[in-house]
Amino acid sequence: MGAVTDDEVIRKRLLIDGDGAGDDRRINLLVKSFIKWCNSGSQEEGYSQYQRMLSTLSQCEFSMGKTLLVYDMNLREMENYEKIYKEIECSIAGAHEKIAECKKQILQAKRIRKNRQEYDALAKVIQHHPDRHETLKELEALGKELEHLSHIKESVEDKLELRRKQFHVLLSTIHELQQTLENDDKLSEVDEAQGGTMEADPKP
């Protein structure tokens, strides 16, 4: 046979002894007292067995009352435990909802913080640049300066064109003068040659 476990021993004792308070022993004692009372030979012995039966009955009634009280207490405890369990479940559900809401709030706070950082960075960049009014004034001044420079460019180009024409006329004049001088030199040479020939020929 295998070893008997503690759970089996306790289970057998509860089956034999009711709730473990000796009820089965008291009932057996009550039955024995009743048999003795029925078989008692004298009045004193019968009275003694009768008192024992009453005492045993009182103990059984007390034990039964105690058991009923314990049973009622257990029922109330079970109801209380069920109530506490439901409250705990509600608390857990509420905690989950709060956690979910806190997560949403954390995400929203992170998003707001990120946007605020981006706005601050953009504001710092904007601060380094002039405002729109000053920019328009600068653009207007640059436009006027550009127009002035355009006029100066046109004037310079006109002067350059005039100088180019004058230089061309000068070159043409120089070229004509050079041709004239060359022609004069050639005429001078011819005249000198003719004069020398006349001096060499005798007179008739």
Secondary structure as UniProt FT lines:
FT   HELIX           6..17
FT   TURN            18..21
FT   HELIX           23..38
FT   HELIX           43..127
FT   HELIX           132..200
//
